[in-house]
Amino acid sequence: ERRGQFNEKALFSEDFYFKYGLRPSASEALASPYVPPQGELPFSPVQRRYNGYTKYASRITTGIEAYSGALREAVAGGRWAEVATLLDKGSKGKGSNEKGEGSGQPPSELRSMCRALGLFGNTALQSENDSGTTAANLLARHLVNELYFSMDDLASAAQGGDK
């Protein structure tokens, strides 16, 4: 299983699947009792949401633009090497200078967007006063993980030149 026995392979290991053992589809998530209009969003102070938005907005919008633009065009055009580059996970082992020193190779804009979406969910879908992660945040993390896994599938298919 691609999630691992304890969900350790997921980008955010503590998600809806980890807690409840369920993997709702996107349409089921929209109909869940944890999100509007069926339920209310958990309380989070406006300043906390604002700080999260200002911190992660550029990574999220850049990733969405890359997903709907460059990635879509590369897949449609069969440019598999470009798809692999767009979906690169990054590497800590690759240095940024000739000696191999530095912070490594950062993940692509699309992979960075996934992490930013999950981190933004932490600021927007729960308060620092919550004793645990809210169901809405667990659901958001689950959907981000599913997006990340689908990027893994697409990257694997691109390596094989498989549509």
DRENTORKOL-3810 file (N, C-alpha, C; in nm, 4 decimals):
REM DRENTORKOL-3810
@n.u->0.0845; n.v->-0.1190; n.w->0.0000; ca.u->0.0000; ca.v->0.0000; ca.w->0.0000; c.u->0.0883; c.v->0.1243; c.w->0.0000
@n.u->0.0500; n.v->0.2211; n.w->-0.0775; ca.u->0.1351; ca.v->0.3398; ca.w->-0.0918; c.u->0.1357; c.v->0.4308; c.w->0.0301
@n.u->0.0413; n.v->0.4168; n.w->0.1199; ca.u->0.0397; ca.v->0.4976; ca.w->0.2421; c.u->0.1299; c.v->0.4403; c.w->0.3503
@n.u->0.1652; n.v->0.3135; n.w->0.3390; ca.u->0.2425; ca.v->0.2477; ca.w->0.4431; c.u->0.1495; c.v->0.1918; c.w->0.5490
@n.u->0.2040; n.v->0.1080; n.w->0.6358; ca.u->0.1223; ca.v->0.0420; ca.w->0.7369; c.u->0.0604; c.v->0.1417; c.w->0.8349
@n.u->0.1342; n.v->0.2464; n.w->0.8684; ca.u->0.0858; ca.v->0.3439; ca.w->0.9661; c.u->0.0736; c.v->0.4835; c.w->0.9054
@n.u->0.0518; n.v->0.4887; n.w->0.7742; ca.u->0.0353; ca.v->0.6152; ca.w->0.7024; c.u->0.1643; c.v->0.6962; c.w->0.6990
@n.u->0.2795; n.v->0.6306; n.w->0.7222; ca.u->0.4059; ca.v->0.7027; ca.w->0.7304; c.u->0.4553; c.v->0.7535; c.w->0.5955
@n.u->0.4023; n.v->0.7039; n.w->0.4855; ca.u->0.4466; ca.v->0.7488; ca.w->0.3533; c.u->0.3677; c.v->0.8695; c.w->0.3033
@n.u->0.2655; n.v->0.9072; n.w->0.3759; ca.u->0.1843; ca.v->1.0222; ca.w->0.3371; c.u->0.2592; c.v->1.1519; c.w->0.3690
@n.u->0.2309; n.v->1.2562; n.w->0.2945; ca.u->0.2919; ca.v->1.3862; ca.w->0.3195; c.u->0.2570; c.v->1.4339; c.w->0.4603
@n.u->0.1311; n.v->1.4215; n.w->0.4975; ca.u->0.0842; ca.v->1.4527; ca.w->0.6327; c.u->0.0310; c.v->1.3221; c.w->0.6915
@n.u->0.1084; n.v->1.2611; n.w->0.7797; ca.u->0.0725; ca.v->1.1275; ca.w->0.8269; c.u->-0.0535; c.v->1.1267; c.w->0.9135
@n.u->-0.0802; n.v->1.2328; n.w->0.9861; ca.u->-0.2024; ca.v->1.2386; ca.w->1.0664; c.u->-0.3124; c.v->1.3046; c.w->0.9844
@n.u->-0.3870; n.v->1.2225; n.w->0.9133; ca.u->-0.4961; ca.v->1.2729; ca.w->0.8323; c.u->-0.6233; c.v->1.1940; c.w->0.8640
@n.u->-0.7276; n.v->1.2164; n.w->0.7861; ca.u->-0.8578; ca.v->1.1530; ca.w->0.8102; c.u->-0.8459; c.v->1.0009; c.w->0.8066
@n.u->-0.7690; n.v->0.9494; n.w->0.7110; ca.u->-0.7491; ca.v->0.8052; ca.w->0.6998; c.u->-0.6789; c.v->0.7507; c.w->0.8242
@n.u->-0.5763; n.v->0.8221; n.w->0.8721; ca.u->-0.5011; ca.v->0.7790; ca.w->0.9892; c.u->-0.5916; c.v->0.7673; c.w->1.1119
@n.u->-0.6793; n.v->0.8656; n.w->1.1304; ca.u->-0.7628; ca.v->0.8676; ca.w->1.2508; c.u->-0.8855; c.v->0.7767; c.w->1.2404
@n.u->-0.9525; n.v->0.7777; n.w->1.1250; ca.u->-1.0790; ca.v->0.7063; ca.w->1.1121; c.u->-1.0729; c.v->0.5806; c.w->1.0251
@n.u->-0.9634; n.v->0.5617; n.w->0.9524; ca.u->-0.9515; ca.v->0.4449; ca.w->0.8652; c.u->-1.0376; c.v->0.4528; c.w->0.7408
@n.u->-1.0844; n.v->0.5722; n.w->0.7068; ca.u->-1.1703; ca.v->0.5927; ca.w->0.5900; c.u->-1.0987; c.v->0.6792; c.w->0.4882
@n.u->-1.1252; n.v->0.6507; n.w->0.3611; ca.u->-1.0654; ca.v->0.7306; ca.w->0.2540; c.u->-1.1763; c.v->0.7879; c.w->0.1655
@n.u->-1.2376; n.v->0.8980; n.w->0.2096; ca.u->-1.3466; ca.v->0.9553; ca.w->0.1300; c.u->-1.2952; c.v->1.0159; c.w->-0.0005
@n.u->-1.3781; n.v->1.0061; n.w->-0.1033; ca.u->-1.3459; ca.v->1.0708; ca.w->-0.2303; c.u->-1.3682; c.v->1.2218; c.w->-0.2148
@n.u->-1.3287; n.v->1.2973; n.w->-0.3144; ca.u->-1.3474; ca.v->1.4427; ca.w->-0.3088; c.u->-1.4953; c.v->1.4782; c.w->-0.2972
@n.u->-1.5815; n.v->1.4081; n.w->-0.3709; ca.u->-1.7250; ca.v->1.4379; ca.w->-0.3638; c.u->-1.7818; c.v->1.4013; c.w->-0.2272
@n.u->-1.7336; n.v->1.2927; n.w->-0.1679; ca.u->-1.7780; ca.v->1.2561; ca.w->-0.0330; c.u->-1.7282; c.v->1.3574; c.w->0.0702
@n.u->-1.6076; n.v->1.4092; n.w->0.0490; ca.u->-1.5533; ca.v->1.5102; ca.w->0.1404; c.u->-1.6364; c.v->1.6374; c.w->0.1367
@n.u->-1.6809; n.v->1.6763; n.w->0.0181; ca.u->-1.7642; ca.v->1.7959; ca.w->0.0060; c.u->-1.8996; c.v->1.7783; c.w->0.0743
@n.u->-1.9468; n.v->1.6558; n.w->0.0806; ca.u->-2.0757; ca.v->1.6285; ca.w->0.1435; c.u->-2.0622; c.v->1.5916; c.w->0.2907
@n.u->-1.9424; n.v->1.5965; n.w->0.3440; ca.u->-1.9209; ca.v->1.5539; ca.w->0.4826; c.u->-1.9823; c.v->1.6535; c.w->0.5811
@n.u->-2.0118; n.v->1.6077; n.w->0.7007; ca.u->-2.0697; ca.v->1.6969; ca.w->0.8014; c.u->-1.9678; c.v->1.7923; c.w->0.8635
@n.u->-1.8421; n.v->1.7855; n.w->0.8219; ca.u->-1.7364; ca.v->1.8678; ca.w->0.8811; c.u->-1.7095; c.v->1.9978; c.w->0.8067
@n.u->-1.7699; n.v->2.0145; n.w->0.6899; ca.u->-1.7447; ca.v->2.1351; ca.w->0.6104; c.u->-1.8765; c.v->2.2013; c.w->0.5711
@n.u->-1.8727; n.v->2.3337; n.w->0.5427; ca.u->-1.9947; ca.v->2.4027; ca.w->0.4994; c.u->-2.0462; c.v->2.3433; c.w->0.3693
@n.u->-2.1745; n.v->2.3443; n.w->0.3426; ca.u->-2.2813; ca.v->2.4047; ca.w->0.4206; c.u->-2.3388; c.v->2.3117; c.w->0.5273
@n.u->-2.2939; n.v->2.1841; n.w->0.5323; ca.u->-2.3474; ca.v->2.0907; ca.w->0.6318; c.u->-2.3029; c.v->2.1257; c.w->0.7736
@n.u->-2.1831; n.v->2.1734; n.w->0.7892; ca.u->-2.1296; ca.v->2.2067; ca.w->0.9202; c.u->-2.0546; c.v->2.3385; c.w->0.9134
@n.u->-2.0108; n.v->2.3837; n.w->1.0270; ca.u->-1.9360; ca.v->2.5093; ca.w->1.0323; c.u->-1.7869; c.v->2.4803; c.w->1.0368
@n.u->-1.7106; n.v->2.5747; n.w->0.9858; ca.u->-1.5659; ca.v->2.5626; ca.w->0.9969; c.u->-1.5259; c.v->2.5785; c.w->1.1424
@n.u->-1.4226; n.v->2.5079; n.w->1.1841; ca.u->-1.3768; ca.v->2.5241; ca.w->1.3225; c.u->-1.3301; c.v->2.6671; c.w->1.3473
@n.u->-1.3379; n.v->2.7089; n.w->1.4730; ca.u->-1.2950; ca.v->2.8434; ca.w->1.5081; c.u->-1.1444; c.v->2.8561; c.w->1.4927
@n.u->-1.1044; n.v->2.9633; n.w->1.4300; ca.u->-0.9639; ca.v->3.0017; ca.w->1.4205; c.u->-0.9635; c.v->3.1538; c.w->1.4155
@n.u->-0.8861; n.v->3.2184; n.w->1.5004; ca.u->-0.8860; ca.v->3.3652; ca.w->1.5012; c.u->-0.8514; c.v->3.4220; c.w->1.3630
@n.u->-0.9118; n.v->3.5332; n.w->1.3299; ca.u->-0.8908; ca.v->3.5965; ca.w->1.1998; c.u->-0.7425; c.v->3.6269; c.w->1.1777
@n.u->-0.6744; n.v->3.6741; n.w->1.2802; ca.u->-0.5320; ca.v->3.7056; ca.w->1.2656; c.u->-0.4513; c.v->3.5804; c.w->1.2308
@n.u->-0.4872; n.v->3.4681; n.w->1.2889; ca.u->-0.4173; ca.v->3.3425; ca.w->1.2593; c.u->-0.4409; c.v->3.3020; c.w->1.1141
@n.u->-0.5642; n.v->3.3143; n.w->1.0673; ca.u->-0.5946; ca.v->3.2821; ca.w->0.9268; c.u->-0.5217; c.v->3.3773; c.w->0.8328
@n.u->-0.5227; n.v->3.5052; n.w->0.8673; ca.u->-0.4552; ca.v->3.6055; ca.w->0.7849; c.u->-0.3053; c.v->3.5757; c.w->0.7760
@n.u->-0.2429; n.v->3.5449; n.w->0.8901; ca.u->-0.1001; ca.v->3.5130; ca.w->0.8897; c.u->-0.0705; c.v->3.3906; c.w->0.8040
@n.u->-0.1555; n.v->3.2897; n.w->0.8142; ca.u->-0.1389; ca.v->3.1709; ca.w->0.7317; c.u->-0.1534; c.v->3.2020; c.w->0.5846
@n.u->-0.2522; n.v->3.2843; n.w->0.5530; ca.u->-0.2731; ca.v->3.3211; ca.w->0.4129; c.u->-0.1529; c.v->3.3969; c.w->0.3576
@n.u->-0.1053; n.v->3.4950; n.w->0.4308; ca.u->0.0083; ca.v->3.5729; ca.w->0.3798; c.u->0.1345; c.v->3.4873; c.w->0.3699
@n.u->0.1474; n.v->3.3888; n.w->0.4569; ca.u->0.2662; ca.v->3.3036; ca.w->0.4546; c.u->0.2637; c.v->3.2040; c.w->0.3383
@n.u->0.1475; n.v->3.1474; n.w->0.3069; ca.u->0.1405; ca.v->3.0376; ca.w->0.2098; c.u->0.0735; c.v->3.0716; c.w->0.0774
@n.u->0.0134; n.v->3.1884; n.w->0.0645; ca.u->-0.0643; ca.v->3.2217; ca.w->-0.0557; c.u->0.0179; c.v->3.2146; c.w->-0.1836
@n.u->0.1386; n.v->3.2671; n.w->-0.1825; ca.u->0.2172; ca.v->3.2685; ca.w->-0.3067; c.u->0.2546; c.v->3.1268; c.w->-0.3504
@n.u->0.2898; n.v->3.0400; n.w->-0.2554; ca.u->0.3236; ca.v->2.9016; ca.w->-0.2917; c.u->0.2016; c.v->2.8280; c.w->-0.3455
@n.u->0.0865; n.v->2.8545; n.w->-0.2878; ca.u->-0.0357; ca.v->2.7871; ca.w->-0.3316; c.u->-0.0769; c.v->2.8356; c.w->-0.4698
@n.u->-0.0800; n.v->2.9674; n.w->-0.4916; ca.u->-0.1226; ca.v->3.0185; ca.w->-0.6221; c.u->-0.0234; c.v->2.9818; c.w->-0.7322
@n.u->0.1059; n.v->2.9837; n.w->-0.7011; ca.u->0.2062; ca.v->2.9441; ca.w->-0.8008; c.u->0.1879; c.v->2.7974; c.w->-0.8380
@n.u->0.1617; n.v->2.7134; n.w->-0.7391; ca.u->0.1391; ca.v->2.5716; ca.w->-0.7653; c.u->0.0136; c.v->2.5458; c.w->-0.8466
@n.u->-0.0923; n.v->2.6189; n.w->-0.8160; ca.u->-0.2165; ca.v->2.6031; ca.w->-0.8924; c.u->-0.1956; c.v->2.6448; c.w->-1.0373
@n.u->-0.1235; n.v->2.7532; n.w->-1.0583; ca.u->-0.0933; ca.v->2.7978; ca.w->-1.1955; c.u->-0.0107; c.v->2.6934; c.w->-1.2696
@n.u->0.0876; n.v->2.6342; n.w->-1.2010; ca.u->0.1702; ca.v->2.5309; ca.w->-1.2650; c.u->0.0873; c.v->2.4060; c.w->-1.2950
@n.u->-0.0040; n.v->2.3706; n.w->-1.2046; ca.u->-0.0885; ca.v->2.2529; ca.w->-1.2240; c.u->-0.1815; c.v->2.2703; c.w->-1.3431
@n.u->-0.2474; n.v->2.3857; n.w->-1.3492; ca.u->-0.3445; ca.v->2.4083; ca.w->-1.4560; c.u->-0.2806; c.v->2.4549; c.w->-1.5859
@n.u->-0.1554; n.v->2.4971; n.w->-1.5802; ca.u->-0.0874; ca.v->2.5450; ca.w->-1.7004; c.u->0.0192; c.v->2.4495; c.w->-1.7490
@n.u->0.1390; n.v->2.4622; n.w->-1.6936; ca.u->0.2554; ca.v->2.3879; ca.w->-1.7432; c.u->0.2375; c.v->2.2366; c.w->-1.7349
@n.u->0.1862; n.v->2.1861; n.w->-1.6233; ca.u->0.1697; ca.v->2.0409; ca.w->-1.6093; c.u->0.0655; c.v->1.9892; c.w->-1.7081
@n.u->-0.0454; n.v->2.0572; n.w->-1.7166; ca.u->-0.1514; ca.v->2.0147; ca.w->-1.8090; c.u->-0.1014; c.v->2.0133; c.w->-1.9538
@n.u->-0.0275; n.v->2.1171; n.w->-1.9916; ca.u->0.0259; ca.v->2.1250; ca.w->-2.1279; c.u->0.1310; c.v->2.0176; c.w->-2.1537
@n.u->0.2167; n.v->1.9912; n.w->-2.0553; ca.u->0.3200; ca.v->1.8891; ca.w->-2.0722; c.u->0.2582; c.v->1.7504; c.w->-2.0879
@n.u->0.1552; n.v->1.7207; n.w->-2.0101; ca.u->0.0884; ca.v->1.5905; ca.w->-2.0218; c.u->0.0177; c.v->1.5799; c.w->-2.1568
@n.u->-0.0543; n.v->1.6852; n.w->-2.1945; ca.u->-0.1268; ca.v->1.6830; ca.w->-2.3217; c.u->-0.0319; c.v->1.6692; c.w->-2.4401
@n.u->0.0878; n.v->1.7296; n.w->-2.4289; ca.u->0.1861; ca.v->1.7228; ca.w->-2.5367; c.u->0.2763; c.v->1.6010; c.w->-2.5309
@n.u->0.2617; n.v->1.5186; n.w->-2.4276; ca.u->0.3444; ca.v->1.3996; ca.w->-2.4160; c.u->0.4906; c.v->1.4305; c.w->-2.3848
@n.u->0.5165; n.v->1.5429; n.w->-2.3219; ca.u->0.6539; ca.v->1.5815; ca.w->-2.2874; c.u->0.6854; c.v->1.5256; c.w->-2.1479
@n.u->0.7205; n.v->1.3975; n.w->-2.1436; ca.u->0.7335; ca.v->1.3249; ca.w->-2.0174; c.u->0.8507; c.v->1.3713; c.w->-1.9332
@n.u->0.9595; n.v->1.4110; n.w->-1.9955; ca.u->1.0740; ca.v->1.4611; ca.w->-1.9178; c.u->1.0352; c.v->1.5896; c.w->-1.8450
@n.u->0.9568; n.v->1.6718; n.w->-1.9111; ca.u->0.9096; ca.v->1.7962; ca.w->-1.8496; c.u->0.8138; c.v->1.7664; c.w->-1.7332
@n.u->0.7305; n.v->1.6648; n.w->-1.7499; ca.u->0.6386; ca.v->1.6250; ca.w->-1.6426; c.u->0.7185; c.v->1.5821; c.w->-1.5201
@n.u->0.8230; n.v->1.5030; n.w->-1.5424; ca.u->0.9070; ca.v->1.4571; ca.w->-1.4313; c.u->0.9709; c.v->1.5748; c.w->-1.3585
@n.u->1.0157; n.v->1.6750; n.w->-1.4317; ca.u->1.0754; ca.v->1.7939; ca.w->-1.3701; c.u->0.9714; c.v->1.8720; c.w->-1.2912
@n.u->0.8521; n.v->1.8853; n.w->-1.3463; ca.u->0.7449; ca.v->1.9594; ca.w->-1.2786; c.u->0.6988; c.v->1.8914; c.w->-1.1501
@n.u->0.7208; n.v->1.7604; n.w->-1.1409; ca.u->0.6745; ca.v->1.6844; ca.w->-1.0246; c.u->0.7889; c.v->1.6377; c.w->-0.9350
@n.u->0.9040; n.v->1.6996; n.w->-0.9492; ca.u->1.0214; ca.v->1.6601; ca.w->-0.8714; c.u->0.9980; c.v->1.6837; c.w->-0.7222
@n.u->1.0316; n.v->1.5834; n.w->-0.6411; ca.u->1.0132; ca.v->1.5940; ca.w->-0.4958; c.u->1.1262; c.v->1.6701; c.w->-0.4273
@n.u->1.2343; n.v->1.6969; n.w->-0.4989; ca.u->1.3491; ca.v->1.7617; ca.w->-0.4371; c.u->1.4362; c.v->1.6585; c.w->-0.3691
@n.u->1.5519; n.v->1.7033; n.w->-0.3210; ca.u->1.6444; ca.v->1.6111; ca.w->-0.2572; c.u->1.7339; c.v->1.6850; c.w->-0.1604
@n.u->1.7498; n.v->1.6299; n.w->-0.0429; ca.u->1.8408; ca.v->1.6893; ca.w->0.0546; c.u->1.9845; c.v->1.6533; c.w->0.0217
@n.u->2.0050; n.v->1.5451; n.w->-0.0500; ca.u->2.1392; ca.v->1.4966; ca.w->-0.0794; c.u->2.2105; c.v->1.5706; c.w->-0.1902
@n.u->2.1390; n.v->1.6456; n.w->-0.2687; ca.u->2.2010; ca.v->1.7198; ca.w->-0.3787; c.u->2.2344; c.v->1.8600; c.w->-0.3298
@n.u->2.3620; n.v->1.8929; n.w->-0.3319; ca.u->2.4057; ca.v->2.0236; ca.w->-0.2834; c.u->2.3810; c.v->2.1330; c.w->-0.3837
@n.u->2.4028; n.v->2.2555; n.w->-0.3394; ca.u->2.3789; ca.v->2.3701; ca.w->-0.4267; c.u->2.5091; c.v->2.4340; c.w->-0.4742
@n.u->2.6243; n.v->2.3726; n.w->-0.4461; ca.u->2.7498; ca.v->2.4234; ca.w->-0.5014; c.u->2.8349; c.v->2.3068; c.w->-0.5496
@n.u->2.9542; n.v->2.3364; n.w->-0.6000; ca.u->3.0374; ca.v->2.2315; ca.w->-0.6578; c.u->3.0850; c.v->2.1280; c.w->-0.5567
@n.u->3.0853; n.v->2.1603; n.w->-0.4295; ca.u->3.1274; ca.v->2.0666; ca.w->-0.3246; c.u->3.0097; c.v->1.9844; c.w->-0.2706
@n.u->2.8911; n.v->2.0108; n.w->-0.3186; ca.u->2.7748; ca.v->1.9389; ca.w->-0.2687; c.u->2.7222; c.v->1.9933; c.w->-0.1381
@n.u->2.7634; n.v->2.1131; n.w->-0.1029; ca.u->2.7162; ca.v->2.1757; ca.w->0.0206; c.u->2.5949; c.v->2.2623; c.w->-0.0086
@n.u->2.5182; n.v->2.2849; n.w->0.0900; ca.u->2.4033; ca.v->2.3736; ca.w->0.0733; c.u->2.2770; c.v->2.3089; c.w->0.1227
@n.u->2.1682; n.v->2.3679; n.w->0.0874; ca.u->2.0396; ca.v->2.3228; ca.w->0.1390; c.u->1.9775; c.v->2.2128; c.w->0.0542
@n.u->2.0400; n.v->2.1729; n.w->-0.0523; ca.u->1.9836; ca.v->2.0689; ca.w->-0.1375; c.u->1.8960; c.v->2.1266; c.w->-0.2460
@n.u->1.8321; n.v->2.0377; n.w->-0.3176; ca.u->1.7444; ca.v->2.0782; ca.w->-0.4271; c.u->1.6018; c.v->2.0882; c.w->-0.3745
@n.u->1.5400; n.v->2.2044; n.w->-0.3865; ca.u->1.4032; ca.v->2.2185; ca.w->-0.3329; c.u->1.3023; c.v->2.1421; c.w->-0.4186
@n.u->1.1883; n.v->2.1097; n.w->-0.3619; ca.u->1.0845; ca.v->2.0429; ca.w->-0.4409; c.u->1.0272; c.v->2.1379; c.w->-0.5462
@n.u->0.9633; n.v->2.0793; n.w->-0.6456; ca.u->0.9013; ca.v->2.1596; ca.w->-0.7507; c.u->0.7893; c.v->2.2454; c.w->-0.6932
@n.u->0.7426; n.v->2.3401; n.w->-0.7727; ca.u->0.6344; ca.v->2.4287; ca.w->-0.7288; c.u->0.5083; c.v->2.3493; c.w->-0.6951
@n.u->0.4832; n.v->2.2427; n.w->-0.7696; ca.u->0.3637; ca.v->2.1619; ca.w->-0.7444; c.u->0.3745; c.v->2.0862; c.w->-0.6129
@n.u->0.4916; n.v->2.0295; n.w->-0.5847; ca.u->0.5108; ca.v->1.9576; ca.w->-0.4580; c.u->0.5100; c.v->2.0559; c.w->-0.3404
@n.u->0.5695; n.v->2.1717; n.w->-0.3612; ca.u->0.5712; ca.v->2.2746; ca.w->-0.2577; c.u->0.4297; c.v->2.3229; c.w->-0.2270
@n.u->0.3464; n.v->2.3307; n.w->-0.3306; ca.u->0.2072; ca.v->2.3718; ca.w->-0.3122; c.u->0.1343; c.v->2.2748; c.w->-0.2189
@n.u->0.1586; n.v->2.1464; n.w->-0.2352; ca.u->0.0913; ca.v->2.0468; ca.w->-0.1505; c.u->0.1243; c.v->2.0685; c.w->-0.0037
@n.u->0.2517; n.v->2.0880; n.w->0.0268; ca.u->0.2901; ca.v->2.1110; ca.w->0.1658; c.u->0.2281; c.v->2.2411; c.w->0.2161
@n.u->0.2284; n.v->2.3459; n.w->0.1329; ca.u->0.1706; ca.v->2.4743; ca.w->0.1728; c.u->0.0201; c.v->2.4618; c.w->0.1977
@n.u->-0.0497; n.v->2.3824; n.w->0.1175; ca.u->-0.1931; ca.v->2.3617; ca.w->0.1393; c.u->-0.2193; c.v->2.2986; c.w->0.2754
@n.u->-0.1418; n.v->2.1979; n.w->0.3092; ca.u->-0.1590; ca.v->2.1328; ca.w->0.4388; c.u->-0.1253; c.v->2.2250; c.w->0.5544
@n.u->-0.0191; n.v->2.3022; n.w->0.5408; ca.u->0.0201; ca.v->2.3939; ca.w->0.6476; c.u->-0.0799; c.v->2.5084; c.w->0.6616
@n.u->-0.1348; n.v->2.5533; n.w->0.5486; ca.u->-0.2381; ca.v->2.6564; ca.w->0.5560; c.u->-0.3620; c.v->2.6021; c.w->0.6283
@n.u->-0.3943; n.v->2.4751; n.w->0.6039; ca.u->-0.5064; ca.v->2.4130; ca.w->0.6737; c.u->-0.4868; c.v->2.4172; c.w->0.8248
@n.u->-0.3615; n.v->2.4020; n.w->0.8700; ca.u->-0.3342; ca.v->2.4091; ca.w->1.0135; c.u->-0.3709; c.v->2.5461; c.w->1.0705
@n.u->-0.3477; n.v->2.6514; n.w->0.9936; ca.u->-0.3762; ca.v->2.7853; ca.w->1.0440; c.u->-0.5224; c.v->2.8241; c.w->1.0263
@n.u->-0.5872; n.v->2.7710; n.w->0.9244; ca.u->-0.7239; ca.v->2.8139; ca.w->0.8944; c.u->-0.8315; c.v->2.7226; c.w->0.9526
@n.u->-0.7972; n.v->2.5984; n.w->0.9805; ca.u->-0.8996; ca.v->2.5024; ca.w->1.0200; c.u->-0.8900; c.v->2.4556; c.w->1.1644
@n.u->-0.8057; n.v->2.5199; n.w->1.2417; ca.u->-0.8021; ca.v->2.4890; ca.w->1.3843; c.u->-0.7363; c.v->2.6030; c.w->1.4595
@n.u->-0.7687; n.v->2.6110; n.w->1.5841; ca.u->-0.7135; ca.v->2.7130; ca.w->1.6715; c.u->-0.5957; c.v->2.6543; c.w->1.7481
@n.u->-0.5055; n.v->2.7401; n.w->1.7896; ca.u->-0.3939; ca.v->2.6911; ca.w->1.8717; c.u->-0.4435; c.v->2.6404; c.w->2.0069
@n.u->-0.5671; n.v->2.6712; n.w->2.0429; ca.u->-0.6244; ca.v->2.6250; ca.w->2.1689; c.u->-0.6875; c.v->2.4863; c.w->2.1585
@n.u->-0.7015; n.v->2.4334; n.w->2.0375; ca.u->-0.7595; ca.v->2.2998; ca.w->2.0213; c.u->-0.6646; c.v->2.1954; c.w->2.0795
@n.u->-0.7200; n.v->2.0990; n.w->2.1494; ca.u->-0.6364; ca.v->1.9953; ca.w->2.2108; c.u->-0.5915; c.v->1.8905; c.w->2.1090
@n.u->-0.6594; n.v->1.8822; n.w->1.9980; ca.u->-0.6236; ca.v->1.7876; ca.w->1.8924; c.u->-0.6551; c.v->1.8472; c.w->1.7573
@n.u->-0.6247; n.v->1.7743; n.w->1.6550; ca.u->-0.6518; ca.v->1.8211; ca.w->1.5199; c.u->-0.8006; c.v->1.8066; c.w->1.4905
@n.u->-0.8616; n.v->1.9102; n.w->1.4335; ca.u->-1.0043; ca.v->1.9079; ca.w->1.4039; c.u->-1.0338; c.v->1.8137; c.w->1.2877
@n.u->-1.1570; n.v->1.7647; n.w->1.2827; ca.u->-1.1977; ca.v->1.6744; ca.w->1.1750; c.u->-1.1864; c.v->1.7431; c.w->1.0387
@n.u->-1.2185; n.v->1.8722; n.w->1.0322; ca.u->-1.2068; ca.v->1.9449; ca.w->0.9050; c.u->-1.0623; c.v->1.9501; c.w->0.8594
@n.u->-0.9694; n.v->1.9699; n.w->0.9505; ca.u->-0.8282; ca.v->1.9739; ca.w->0.9145; c.u->-0.7791; c.v->1.8348; c.w->0.8744
@n.u->-0.8232; n.v->1.7314; n.w->0.9435; ca.u->-0.7869; ca.v->1.5945; ca.w->0.9053; c.u->-0.8362; c.v->1.5631; c.w->0.7643
@n.u->-0.9560; n.v->1.6090; n.w->0.7334; ca.u->-1.0130; ca.v->1.5873; ca.w->0.6006; c.u->-0.9335; c.v->1.6641; c.w->0.4948
@n.u->-0.8963; n.v->1.7878; n.w->0.5248; ca.u->-0.8158; ca.v->1.8662; ca.w->0.4314; c.u->-0.6807; c.v->1.7992; c.w->0.4073
@n.u->-0.6165; n.v->1.7511; n.w->0.5138; ca.u->-0.4880; ca.v->1.6818; ca.w->0.4994; c.u->-0.5033; c.v->1.5565; c.w->0.4139
@n.u->-0.6136; n.v->1.4848; n.w->0.4320; ca.u->-0.6379; ca.v->1.3650; ca.w->0.3522; c.u->-0.6448; c.v->1.4000; c.w->0.2037
@n.u->-0.7167; n.v->1.5057; n.w->0.1712; ca.u->-0.7290; ca.v->1.5452; ca.w->0.0309; c.u->-0.5950; c.v->1.5912; c.w->-0.0258
@n.u->-0.5150; n.v->1.6610; n.w->0.0543; ca.u->-0.3810; ca.v->1.7009; ca.w->0.0098; c.u->-0.2955; c.v->1.5767; c.w->-0.0132
@n.u->-0.3031; n.v->1.4797; n.w->0.0772; ca.u->-0.2280; ca.v->1.3555; ca.w->0.0587; c.u->-0.2693; c.v->1.2837; c.w->-0.0692
@n.u->-0.3990; n.v->1.2790; n.w->-0.0969; ca.u->-0.4461; ca.v->1.2144; ca.w->-0.2193; c.u->-0.3933; c.v->1.2858; c.w->-0.3437
@n.u->-0.3891; n.v->1.4191; n.w->-0.3403; ca.u->-0.3315; ca.v->1.4953; ca.w->-0.4504; c.u->-0.1836; c.v->1.4608; c.w->-0.4664
@n.u->-0.1119; n.v->1.4541; n.w->-0.3560; ca.u->0.0307; ca.v->1.4218; ca.w->-0.3590; c.u->0.0532; c.v->1.2814; c.w->-0.4148
@n.u->-0.0281; n.v->1.1847; n.w->-0.3726; ca.u->-0.0153; ca.v->1.0484; ca.w->-0.4249; c.u->-0.0478; c.v->1.0430; c.w->-0.5738
@n.u->-0.1456; n.v->1.1213; n.w->-0.6190; ca.u->-0.1766; ca.v->1.1219; ca.w->-0.7623; c.u->-0.0617; c.v->1.1833; c.w->-0.8422
@n.u->0.0106; n.v->1.2795; n.w->-0.7817; ca.u->0.1308; ca.v->1.3326; ca.w->-0.8469; c.u->0.2388; c.v->1.2251; c.w->-0.8564
@n.u->0.2508; n.v->1.1418; n.w->-0.7530; ca.u->0.3441; ca.v->1.0283; ca.w->-0.7575; c.u->0.3085; c.v->0.9354; c.w->-0.8730
@n.u->0.1794; n.v->0.9045; n.w->-0.8871; ca.u->0.1341; ca.v->0.8167; ca.w->-0.9955; c.u->0.1654; c.v->0.8770; c.w->-1.1318
@n.u->0.1405; n.v->1.0056; n.w->-1.1465; ca.u->0.1672; ca.v->1.0735; ca.w->-1.2730; c.u->0.3167; c.v->1.0756; c.w->-1.3028
@n.u->0.3992; n.v->1.0989; n.w->-1.2018; ca.u->0.5446; ca.v->1.1000; ca.w->-1.2210; c.u->0.5943; c.v->0.9622; c.w->-1.2630
@n.u->0.5396; n.v->0.8575; n.w->-1.2023; ca.u->0.5788; ca.v->0.7207; ca.w->-1.2384; c.u->0.5380; c.v->0.6893; c.w->-1.3822
@n.u->0.4184; n.v->0.7299; n.w->-1.4186; ca.u->0.3720; ca.v->0.7077; ca.w->-1.5559; c.u->0.4581; c.v->0.7855; c.w->-1.6543
@n.u->0.4980; n.v->0.9064; n.w->-1.6182; ca.u->0.5808; ca.v->0.9878; ca.w->-1.7072; c.u->0.7190; c.v->0.9253; c.w->-1.7262
@n.u->0.7739; n.v->0.8663; n.w->-1.6206; ca.u->0.9042; ca.v->0.8005; ca.w->-1.6331; c.u->0.8978; c.v->0.6860; c.w->-1.7324
@n.u->0.7856; n.v->0.6175; n.w->-1.7371; ca.u->0.7679; ca.v->0.5091; ca.w->-1.8308; c.u->0.7125; c.v->0.5533; c.w->-1.9645
@n.u->0.6875; n.v->0.6820; n.w->-1.9812; ca.u->0.6291; ca.v->0.7328; ca.w->-2.1048; c.u->0.4882; c.v->0.6798; c.w->-2.1271
@n.u->0.4192; n.v->0.6489; n.w->-2.0193; ca.u->0.2871; ca.v->0.5860; ca.w->-2.0244; c.u->0.1785; c.v->0.6897; c.w->-2.0042
@n.u->0.0885; n.v->0.7016; n.w->-2.1004; ca.u->-0.0246; ca.v->0.7926; ca.w->-2.0860; c.u->-0.1250; c.v->0.7308; c.w->-1.9950
END
